[in-house]
Amino acid sequence: MIRREFIKYLSAFSAVGMVSGFRPVFSILATPEQELETTKAIFDSIINKRMSACGFKQPIGELIGQIADDLTGIPYLGGTLEGPGAEICRVNLNGLDCVTFFENVLVIARK
């Protein structure tokens, strides 16, 4: 998948979400420990799938598209970067907003 196709895919995905009345999910799991555990499981699953498929040797555009497909089905979650206390690096694959979706896909593809 080339970059333009990926951008069209993201645009179409966003439009379908708005038309279908897609509503954000504000709380997915009860505890931070559960969030960390499932985030790690999702990440490990994506890495294992990509390693067995190609070993991350494809062009970056193709990898981005495949990893984006791997994250399909993860619910929208607003405010994923906010949290209690001081600002720190937060990774949460239990729910993604448009920015964290793209950032996580790009980071995983650049592994």
C-alpha positions, 0 to 999 in steps of 0.5 A: 500500500502506498502512502496516498492509498493509506491516507485515503484509507484513513480518510475513509475510515474517519468518514465512516466512523462519523456517519455511522455515529461512532462514539468515543470510548472513555474507559476501556479497562479497570486498572492501569495494570490491565491496560499495560498487560493488554497493550503489551499483548497487542504490541507483541502480537503485531511484532510476531505477525510482522516478523513471521510475515516479512521480518520488517523488510518491506518498504515503510509504506507497505508496513504502515498499511499492514500495521494499520490493518493490524490495529483495526478494531481497536476502539476510539479513545479520546485523551489517551495522552493525558493522565494523572501526574506529570507529563510522561510518555504514554503508550496505550494500544487499548484505545487510540485517537487519530493522532496516537493511531498514526504515531503508534503505527509509524513507530512500530513500522520503524521498529 
